[in-house]
């Protein structure tokens, strides 16, 4: 298997499959990002538009479970946007998590980006829900597997309220997560690398190492504030933010 074949295999997966690392034992993170980039190339060739990036594994607990000390990056395209009121399409084993979403007002290029310089590039902050859906059986995979799979990406929905970052204390911005009307988890922005601007800075610096930058108008999903919860058929998941409104998704 090569990079192009691996990307095509992941894009064509509609049910659980074994991790790439089962067939490619020496798969490393750099090669996994090459697979992710090739998958994006194939997606753009079929008409999708690149609109930003997402971070995964931004919480300390998730990093400890994976044995890493830094988040992963993945691409966002317009085909992943889930408009308000539209049910989540059929997926393999979807899960949902609340996130803080940045919309960039200007280009942000590393290296050397700090949380302060990152936040100065942000035009608006929104609340959001990301729907993740690993293609691997039982959500069992290595870090390179997750990177190659575009960070288990599926869909995301952005809430109705966008505010300038200076008007919020993002480390204290809270999200309350409900499943079928029952509160199942709560968290604040501090769960994301201590402050979501730290996650944004990490994204800019990581892309710089690949000769890339965050572009004006791009969306950046900064990572799950809580653990992801299963999104079952017929269920409803809602995220309520302190100042950024509410979002509801239905399975």
Secondary structure, DSSP 8 states (H G I E B T S, - for coil): --HHHHHHHHHT--S-B--HHHH-TT--HHHHHHHHHHHHHHHHHTT--EEEEEEES-SHHHHHHHT-SS-EEEEEEGGGB--TT------SS-EEEEEEEEEESS-B--SS--HHHHHHTEEEEEEEEEEE--SBGGG---HHHHHHTGGGEEEEEEEEEEE-GGGS-TTT-EEEEEETTEEEEEEEGGGTTTSHHHHHHHHHHHHHTTT--B-TT-EEE---SS--EE--TT-EEEEEESSS-EEEEE-
